Amino acid sequence: MAEHDLTALMAAQLDRHLVFPLLEFLQERQLYSEPEFLEAKIRLLSSTNMVDYAMDIHKSLHGTDDVLEDMVKRCAEVVSRLRSLEEAAAPLVAFLQNPQLEQELRPDKQYSIHMLQERYQRRQMWL
């Protein structure tokens, strides 16, 4: 049945986040060996921010607690970027979590965007 598998052709046309469920489905059907699936998942995850998951798969594949230095470095970059984004978004998140301030928003989208831009000096891109 694996000789008729079209996953590779379909995967080339899909977003990588849509390929992952296909791999999970094929893994359940046991069409390929477990190491082949794990390698495919690592390749798929290598260009995402799901570094911790890729590291877990790498450990499972190689039966060790050691991971590649590139993965550790990439993990640090992802965490650093996440913290930076959280810090930049903190004022807006705090605003949205405050029910009294949230009531200042209006059904008029343009008014709300303008008000948030003035209050938080954020470009429209952030909103």
VMD Tcl script that builds the backbone (N, CA, C; Angstrom):
set m [mol new atoms 381]
animate dup $m
set s [atomselect $m all]
$s set {name element resname resid chain x y z} {
  {N N MET 1 A 0.813 -1.194 0.000}
  {CA C MET 1 A 0.000 0.000 0.000}
  {C C MET 1 A 0.859 1.261 0.000}
  {N N ALA 2 A 2.047 1.209 0.592}
  {CA C ALA 2 A 2.925 2.376 0.646}
  {C C ALA 2 A 3.373 2.804 -0.747}
  {N N GLU 3 A 3.392 1.882 -1.706}
  {CA C GLU 3 A 3.815 2.257 -3.049}
  {C C GLU 3 A 2.785 3.166 -3.730}
  {N N HIS 4 A 1.563 3.197 -3.229}
  {CA C HIS 4 A 0.513 4.052 -3.790}
  {C C HIS 4 A 0.273 5.308 -2.949}
  {N N ASP 5 A 1.126 5.551 -1.997}
  {CA C ASP 5 A 0.971 6.692 -1.091}
  {C C ASP 5 A 1.292 7.994 -1.824}
  {N N LEU 6 A 0.356 8.919 -1.818}
  {CA C LEU 6 A 0.517 10.209 -2.497}
  {C C LEU 6 A 0.875 11.337 -1.535}
  {N N THR 7 A 1.202 10.988 -0.310}
  {CA C THR 7 A 1.475 12.008 0.701}
  {C C THR 7 A 2.608 12.934 0.283}
  {N N ALA 8 A 3.671 12.400 -0.271}
  {CA C ALA 8 A 4.812 13.236 -0.667}
  {C C ALA 8 A 4.401 14.260 -1.727}
  {N N LEU 9 A 3.564 13.855 -2.666}
  {CA C LEU 9 A 3.098 14.786 -3.700}
  {C C LEU 9 A 2.172 15.849 -3.107}
  {N N MET 10 A 1.289 15.424 -2.220}
  {CA C MET 10 A 0.361 16.373 -1.597}
  {C C MET 10 A 1.097 17.312 -0.651}
  {N N ALA 11 A 2.047 16.787 0.101}
  {CA C ALA 11 A 2.762 17.586 1.098}
  {C C ALA 11 A 3.515 18.742 0.454}
  {N N ALA 12 A 3.990 18.536 -0.754}
  {CA C ALA 12 A 4.722 19.602 -1.447}
  {C C ALA 12 A 3.819 20.795 -1.753}
  {N N GLN 13 A 2.512 20.569 -1.810}
  {CA C GLN 13 A 1.561 21.630 -2.137}
  {C C GLN 13 A 0.897 22.245 -0.909}
  {N N LEU 14 A 1.105 21.646 0.259}
  {CA C LEU 14 A 0.428 22.087 1.476}
  {C C LEU 14 A 1.346 22.874 2.399}
  {N N ASP 15 A 0.740 23.677 3.235}
  {CA C ASP 15 A 1.455 24.336 4.318}
  {C C ASP 15 A 1.951 23.244 5.271}
  {N N ARG 16 A 3.121 23.442 5.849}
  {CA C ARG 16 A 3.708 22.388 6.689}
  {C C ARG 16 A 2.844 22.042 7.891}
  {N N HIS 17 A 2.023 22.996 8.353}
  {CA C HIS 17 A 1.150 22.710 9.487}
  {C C HIS 17 A 0.008 21.772 9.095}
  {N N LEU 18 A -0.288 21.700 7.820}
  {CA C LEU 18 A -1.300 20.769 7.340}
  {C C LEU 18 A -0.711 19.395 7.040}
  {N N VAL 19 A 0.585 19.331 6.871}
  {CA C VAL 19 A 1.245 18.055 6.588}
  {C C VAL 19 A 1.342 17.209 7.851}
  {N N PHE 20 A 1.468 17.860 8.981}
  {CA C PHE 20 A 1.652 17.135 10.239}
  {C C PHE 20 A 0.513 16.152 10.520}
  {N N PRO 21 A -0.754 16.546 10.372}
  {CA C PRO 21 A -1.829 15.560 10.579}
  {C C PRO 21 A -1.763 14.393 9.596}
  {N N LEU 22 A -1.295 14.655 8.381}
  {CA C LEU 22 A -1.133 13.554 7.426}
  {C C LEU 22 A -0.100 12.549 7.916}
  {N N LEU 23 A 1.002 13.056 8.456}
  {CA C LEU 23 A 2.023 12.157 9.001}
  {C C LEU 23 A 1.475 11.353 10.175}
  {N N GLU 24 A 0.704 12.013 11.029}
  {CA C GLU 24 A 0.105 11.319 12.174}
  {C C GLU 24 A -0.822 10.201 11.688}
  {N N PHE 25 A -1.616 10.496 10.679}
  {CA C PHE 25 A -2.526 9.498 10.121}
  {C C PHE 25 A -1.751 8.305 9.561}
  {N N LEU 26 A -0.719 8.589 8.783}
  {CA C LEU 26 A 0.081 7.507 8.202}
  {C C LEU 26 A 0.807 6.706 9.273}
  {N N GLN 27 A 1.220 7.374 10.320}
  {CA C GLN 27 A 1.910 6.689 11.408}
  {C C GLN 27 A 0.962 5.702 12.095}
  {N N GLU 28 A -0.278 6.113 12.291}
  {CA C GLU 28 A -1.266 5.214 12.891}
  {C C GLU 28 A -1.531 4.012 12.001}
  {N N ARG 29 A -1.477 4.208 10.700}
  {CA C ARG 29 A -1.717 3.119 9.749}
  {C C ARG 29 A -0.493 2.222 9.590}
  {N N GLN 30 A 0.643 2.649 10.126}
  {CA C GLN 30 A 1.901 1.891 10.109}
  {C C GLN 30 A 2.341 1.514 8.692}
  {N N LEU 31 A 2.266 2.501 7.793}
  {CA C LEU 31 A 2.695 2.269 6.418}
  {C C LEU 31 A 4.209 2.337 6.267}
  {N N TYR 32 A 4.848 3.043 7.175}
  {CA C TYR 32 A 6.295 3.196 7.147}
  {C C TYR 32 A 6.844 2.876 8.526}
  {N N SER 33 A 8.139 2.709 8.604}
  {CA C SER 33 A 8.755 2.399 9.896}
  {C C SER 33 A 8.734 3.622 10.809}
  {N N GLU 34 A 8.786 3.367 12.098}
  {CA C GLU 34 A 8.767 4.443 13.092}
  {C C GLU 34 A 9.925 5.430 12.900}
  {N N PRO 35 A 11.162 4.956 12.681}
  {CA C PRO 35 A 12.261 5.916 12.460}
  {C C PRO 35 A 12.037 6.828 11.249}
  {N N GLU 36 A 11.419 6.302 10.194}
  {CA C GLU 36 A 11.132 7.136 9.023}
  {C C GLU 36 A 10.163 8.268 9.379}
  {N N PHE 37 A 9.154 7.943 10.185}
  {CA C PHE 37 A 8.207 8.970 10.609}
  {C C PHE 37 A 8.878 10.017 11.477}
  {N N LEU 38 A 9.700 9.574 12.396}
  {CA C LEU 38 A 10.363 10.516 13.291}
  {C C LEU 38 A 11.295 11.446 12.521}
  {N N GLU 39 A 12.023 10.901 11.561}
  {CA C GLU 39 A 12.896 11.735 10.723}
  {C C GLU 39 A 12.073 12.744 9.921}
  {N N ALA 40 A 10.950 12.290 9.375}
  {CA C ALA 40 A 10.094 13.191 8.598}
  {C C ALA 40 A 9.543 14.305 9.483}
  {N N LYS 41 A 9.167 13.968 10.702}
  {CA C LYS 41 A 8.645 14.981 11.622}
  {C C LYS 41 A 9.724 15.998 11.983}
  {N N ILE 42 A 10.934 15.530 12.213}
  {CA C ILE 42 A 12.028 16.455 12.533}
  {C C ILE 42 A 12.282 17.395 11.360}
  {N N ARG 43 A 12.302 16.861 10.144}
  {CA C ARG 43 A 12.497 17.716 8.962}
  {C C ARG 43 A 11.367 18.737 8.842}
  {N N LEU 44 A 10.156 18.297 9.106}
  {CA C LEU 44 A 9.001 19.181 9.015}
  {C C LEU 44 A 9.061 20.282 10.066}
  {N N LEU 45 A 9.482 19.937 11.274}
  {CA C LEU 45 A 9.523 20.890 12.379}
  {C C LEU 45 A 10.751 21.792 12.355}
  {N N SER 46 A 11.747 21.445 11.565}
  {CA C SER 46 A 13.013 22.188 11.595}
  {C C SER 46 A 12.858 23.662 11.229}
  {N N SER 47 A 11.871 23.988 10.425}
  {CA C SER 47 A 11.694 25.386 10.024}
  {C C SER 47 A 10.532 26.061 10.759}
  {N N THR 48 A 10.130 25.478 11.883}
  {CA C THR 48 A 9.067 26.078 12.693}
  {C C THR 48 A 9.644 26.510 14.036}
  {N N ASN 49 A 8.792 27.073 14.868}
  {CA C ASN 49 A 9.201 27.444 16.218}
  {C C ASN 49 A 8.894 26.346 17.233}
  {N N MET 50 A 8.510 25.180 16.776}
  {CA C MET 50 A 8.193 24.058 17.660}
  {C C MET 50 A 9.466 23.281 17.992}
  {N N VAL 51 A 10.455 23.981 18.471}
  {CA C VAL 51 A 11.778 23.407 18.692}
  {C C VAL 51 A 11.764 22.372 19.813}
  {N N ASP 52 A 11.034 22.641 20.884}
  {CA C ASP 52 A 10.984 21.685 21.995}
  {C C ASP 52 A 10.430 20.341 21.537}
  {N N TYR 53 A 9.396 20.389 20.714}
  {CA C TYR 53 A 8.806 19.153 20.202}
  {C C TYR 53 A 9.800 18.427 19.292}
  {N N ALA 54 A 10.493 19.173 18.456}
  {CA C ALA 54 A 11.510 18.571 17.588}
  {C C ALA 54 A 12.619 17.934 18.421}
  {N N MET 55 A 12.977 18.585 19.532}
  {CA C MET 55 A 14.009 18.024 20.410}
  {C C MET 55 A 13.522 16.723 21.050}
  {N N ASP 56 A 12.254 16.677 21.453}
  {CA C ASP 56 A 11.691 15.452 22.027}
  {C C ASP 56 A 11.686 14.320 21.007}
  {N N ILE 57 A 11.332 14.632 19.779}
  {CA C ILE 57 A 11.331 13.617 18.725}
  {C C ILE 57 A 12.754 13.137 18.461}
  {N N HIS 58 A 13.705 14.055 18.442}
  {CA C HIS 58 A 15.110 13.694 18.232}
  {C C HIS 58 A 15.585 12.742 19.331}
  {N N LYS 59 A 15.233 13.047 20.570}
  {CA C LYS 59 A 15.609 12.180 21.694}
  {C C LYS 59 A 14.997 10.796 21.537}
  {N N SER 60 A 13.736 10.756 21.137}
  {CA C SER 60 A 13.048 9.480 20.947}
  {C C SER 60 A 13.668 8.681 19.802}
  {N N LEU 61 A 13.998 9.351 18.730}
  {CA C LEU 61 A 14.571 8.688 17.560}
  {C C LEU 61 A 15.927 8.080 17.865}
  {N N HIS 62 A 16.755 8.820 18.594}
  {CA C HIS 62 A 18.119 8.371 18.850}
  {C C HIS 62 A 18.294 7.705 20.209}
  {N N GLY 63 A 17.231 7.638 20.995}
  {CA C GLY 63 A 17.292 6.971 22.293}
  {C C GLY 63 A 18.286 7.599 23.251}
  {N N THR 64 A 18.350 8.900 23.264}
  {CA C THR 64 A 19.300 9.611 24.110}
  {C C THR 64 A 18.661 10.889 24.638}
  {N N ASP 65 A 19.266 11.454 25.660}
  {CA C ASP 65 A 18.806 12.740 26.175}
  {C C ASP 65 A 19.581 13.895 25.557}
  {N N ASP 66 A 20.566 13.580 24.736}
  {CA C ASP 66 A 21.364 14.608 24.067}
  {C C ASP 66 A 20.639 15.085 22.811}
  {N N VAL 67 A 20.760 16.375 22.547}
  {CA C VAL 67 A 20.197 16.940 21.319}
  {C C VAL 67 A 21.289 17.713 20.592}
  {N N LEU 68 A 21.036 17.994 19.347}
  {CA C LEU 68 A 22.013 18.722 18.546}
  {C C LEU 68 A 22.181 20.149 19.060}
  {N N GLU 69 A 23.384 20.649 18.959}
  {CA C GLU 69 A 23.677 22.013 19.404}
  {C C GLU 69 A 22.834 23.032 18.631}
  {N N ASP 70 A 22.584 22.750 17.349}
  {CA C ASP 70 A 21.747 23.644 16.545}
  {C C ASP 70 A 20.343 23.771 17.126}
  {N N MET 71 A 19.823 22.655 17.626}
  {CA C MET 71 A 18.482 22.679 18.217}
  {C C MET 71 A 18.463 23.506 19.498}
  {N N VAL 72 A 19.489 23.362 20.308}
  {CA C VAL 72 A 19.573 24.127 21.555}
  {C C VAL 72 A 19.674 25.618 21.236}
  {N N LYS 73 A 20.493 25.939 20.247}
  {CA C LYS 73 A 20.668 27.335 19.838}
  {C C LYS 73 A 19.360 27.907 19.290}
  {N N ARG 74 A 18.687 27.137 18.454}
  {CA C ARG 74 A 17.405 27.570 17.871}
  {C C ARG 74 A 16.358 27.755 18.967}
  {N N CYS 75 A 16.361 26.873 19.958}
  {CA C CYS 75 A 15.422 26.980 21.074}
  {C C CYS 75 A 15.636 28.293 21.824}
  {N N ALA 76 A 16.878 28.639 22.068}
  {CA C ALA 76 A 17.191 29.893 22.759}
  {C C ALA 76 A 16.717 31.093 21.937}
  {N N GLU 77 A 16.883 31.029 20.617}
  {CA C GLU 77 A 16.428 32.113 19.745}
  {C C GLU 77 A 14.909 32.259 19.793}
  {N N VAL 78 A 14.217 31.126 19.756}
  {CA C VAL 78 A 12.754 31.146 19.774}
  {C C VAL 78 A 12.243 31.710 21.094}
  {N N VAL 79 A 12.826 31.278 22.199}
  {CA C VAL 79 A 12.405 31.769 23.515}
  {C C VAL 79 A 12.687 33.267 23.638}
  {N N SER 80 A 13.834 33.694 23.145}
  {CA C SER 80 A 14.179 35.113 23.184}
  {C C SER 80 A 13.184 35.937 22.372}
  {N N ARG 81 A 12.855 35.466 21.205}
  {CA C ARG 81 A 11.883 36.170 20.345}
  {C C ARG 81 A 10.508 36.197 21.009}
  {N N LEU 82 A 10.110 35.089 21.616}
  {CA C LEU 82 A 8.818 35.026 22.301}
  {C C LEU 82 A 8.750 36.044 23.432}
  {N N ARG 83 A 9.805 36.112 24.227}
  {CA C ARG 83 A 9.836 37.081 25.330}
  {C C ARG 83 A 9.781 38.512 24.810}
  {N N SER 84 A 10.489 38.764 23.729}
  {CA C SER 84 A 10.487 40.092 23.127}
  {C C SER 84 A 9.083 40.473 22.652}
  {N N LEU 85 A 8.397 39.540 22.006}
  {CA C LEU 85 A 7.047 39.809 21.526}
  {C C LEU 85 A 6.062 39.975 22.676}
  {N N GLU 86 A 6.218 39.154 23.715}
  {CA C GLU 86 A 5.346 39.283 24.890}
  {C C GLU 86 A 5.526 40.646 25.546}
  {N N GLU 87 A 6.766 41.089 25.627}
  {CA C GLU 87 A 7.061 42.390 26.230}
  {C C GLU 87 A 6.455 43.526 25.406}
  {N N ALA 88 A 6.569 43.422 24.100}
  {CA C ALA 88 A 6.028 44.463 23.225}
  {C C ALA 88 A 4.501 44.498 23.271}
  {N N ALA 89 A 3.884 43.343 23.445}
  {CA C ALA 89 A 2.421 43.268 23.448}
  {C C ALA 89 A 1.811 43.474 24.829}
  {N N ALA 90 A 2.625 43.518 25.868}
  {CA C ALA 90 A 2.123 43.590 27.246}
  {C C ALA 90 A 1.141 44.740 27.485}
  {N N PRO 91 A 1.417 45.970 27.031}
  {CA C PRO 91 A 0.446 47.048 27.279}
  {C C PRO 91 A -0.921 46.777 26.644}
  {N N LEU 92 A -0.919 46.269 25.430}
  {CA C LEU 92 A -2.176 45.981 24.752}
  {C C LEU 92 A -2.912 44.827 25.429}
  {N N VAL 93 A -2.183 43.799 25.831}
  {CA C VAL 93 A -2.791 42.663 26.533}
  {C C VAL 93 A -3.391 43.125 27.854}
  {N N ALA 94 A -2.670 43.961 28.580}
  {CA C ALA 94 A -3.177 44.487 29.853}
  {C C ALA 94 A -4.449 45.301 29.621}
  {N N PHE 95 A -4.467 46.084 28.555}
  {CA C PHE 95 A -5.660 46.864 28.219}
  {C C PHE 95 A -6.852 45.943 27.975}
  {N N LEU 96 A -6.645 44.906 27.172}
  {CA C LEU 96 A -7.740 44.002 26.821}
  {C C LEU 96 A -8.198 43.145 27.994}
  {N N GLN 97 A -7.338 42.937 28.979}
  {CA C GLN 97 A -7.715 42.142 30.145}
  {C C GLN 97 A -8.422 42.975 31.207}
  {N N ASN 98 A -8.410 44.279 31.061}
  {CA C ASN 98 A -9.075 45.163 32.014}
  {C C ASN 98 A -10.489 45.454 31.499}
  {N N PRO 99 A -11.523 44.922 32.163}
  {CA C PRO 99 A -12.898 45.102 31.666}
  {C C PRO 99 A -13.317 46.568 31.557}
  {N N GLN 100 A -12.842 47.410 32.466}
  {CA C GLN 100 A -13.223 48.825 32.418}
  {C C GLN 100 A -12.625 49.512 31.194}
  {N N LEU 101 A -11.362 49.216 30.912}
  {CA C LEU 101 A -10.731 49.823 29.739}
  {C C LEU 101 A -11.285 49.230 28.447}
  {N N GLU 102 A -11.599 47.958 28.491}
  {CA C GLU 102 A -12.121 47.296 27.294}
  {C C GLU 102 A -13.447 47.924 26.854}
  {N N GLN 103 A -14.200 48.469 27.801}
  {CA C GLN 103 A -15.474 49.107 27.469}
  {C C GLN 103 A -15.271 50.382 26.652}
  {N N GLU 104 A -14.064 50.918 26.670}
  {CA C GLU 104 A -13.774 52.109 25.864}
  {C C GLU 104 A -13.758 51.796 24.368}
  {N N LEU 105 A -13.586 50.528 24.043}
  {CA C LEU 105 A -13.620 50.145 22.633}
  {C C LEU 105 A -15.046 50.303 22.120}
  {N N ARG 106 A -15.164 50.659 20.878}
  {CA C ARG 106 A -16.481 50.878 20.281}
  {C C ARG 106 A -16.676 49.914 19.118}
  {N N PRO 107 A -17.919 49.725 18.721}
  {CA C PRO 107 A -18.172 48.884 17.540}
  {C C PRO 107 A -17.506 49.435 16.278}
  {N N ASP 108 A -17.246 50.737 16.278}
  {CA C ASP 108 A -16.584 51.359 15.134}
  {C C ASP 108 A -15.106 50.972 15.151}
  {N N LYS 109 A -14.738 50.114 14.239}
  {CA C LYS 109 A -13.368 49.586 14.182}
  {C C LYS 109 A -12.336 50.702 14.030}
  {N N GLN 110 A -12.609 51.654 13.160}
  {CA C GLN 110 A -11.650 52.729 12.910}
  {C C GLN 110 A -11.409 53.569 14.165}
  {N N TYR 111 A -12.479 53.847 14.908}
  {CA C TYR 111 A -12.331 54.603 16.151}
  {C C TYR 111 A -11.453 53.837 17.139}
  {N N SER 112 A -11.740 52.553 17.293}
  {CA C SER 112 A -10.987 51.742 18.257}
  {C C SER 112 A -9.513 51.664 17.887}
  {N N ILE 113 A -9.231 51.466 16.618}
  {CA C ILE 113 A -7.835 51.396 16.167}
  {C C ILE 113 A -7.142 52.731 16.404}
  {N N HIS 114 A -7.811 53.823 16.073}
  {CA C HIS 114 A -7.223 55.154 16.269}
  {C C HIS 114 A -6.954 55.408 17.752}
  {N N MET 115 A -7.909 55.061 18.602}
  {CA C MET 115 A -7.761 55.265 20.044}
  {C C MET 115 A -6.581 54.448 20.592}
  {N N LEU 116 A -6.471 53.199 20.169}
  {CA C LEU 116 A -5.367 52.355 20.638}
  {C C LEU 116 A -4.023 52.861 20.123}
  {N N GLN 117 A -3.992 53.338 18.887}
  {CA C GLN 117 A -2.748 53.881 18.338}
  {C C GLN 117 A -2.299 55.101 19.120}
  {N N GLU 118 A -3.232 55.972 19.450}
  {CA C GLU 118 A -2.874 57.173 20.207}
  {C C GLU 118 A -2.430 56.833 21.622}
  {N N ARG 119 A -3.154 55.939 22.252}
  {CA C ARG 119 A -2.862 55.615 23.645}
  {C C ARG 119 A -1.549 54.843 23.796}
  {N N TYR 120 A -1.281 53.923 22.877}
  {CA C TYR 120 A -0.116 53.044 23.024}
  {C C TYR 120 A 0.958 53.278 21.973}
  {N N GLN 121 A 0.809 54.304 21.171}
  {CA C GLN 121 A 1.792 54.643 20.142}
  {C C GLN 121 A 2.181 53.410 19.314}
  {N N ARG 122 A 1.205 52.635 18.961}
  {CA C ARG 122 A 1.456 51.434 18.159}
  {C C ARG 122 A 1.039 51.695 16.720}
  {N N ARG 123 A 1.781 51.120 15.835}
  {CA C ARG 123 A 1.415 51.207 14.433}
  {C C ARG 123 A 0.232 50.278 14.187}
  {N N GLN 124 A -0.439 50.499 13.098}
  {CA C GLN 124 A -1.596 49.682 12.767}
  {C C GLN 124 A -1.196 48.223 12.588}
  {N N MET 125 A 0.041 47.980 12.196}
  {CA C MET 125 A 0.511 46.615 12.015}
  {C C MET 125 A 0.324 45.798 13.288}
  {N N TRP 126 A 0.535 46.415 14.449}
  {CA C TRP 126 A 0.403 45.704 15.719}
  {C C TRP 126 A -1.050 45.395 16.029}
  {N N LEU 127 A -1.938 46.193 15.478}
  {CA C LEU 127 A -3.347 46.031 15.796}
  {C C LEU 127 A -4.028 45.200 14.751}
}
mol reanalyze $m
mol bondsrecalc $m
mol representation Tube
mol addrep $m
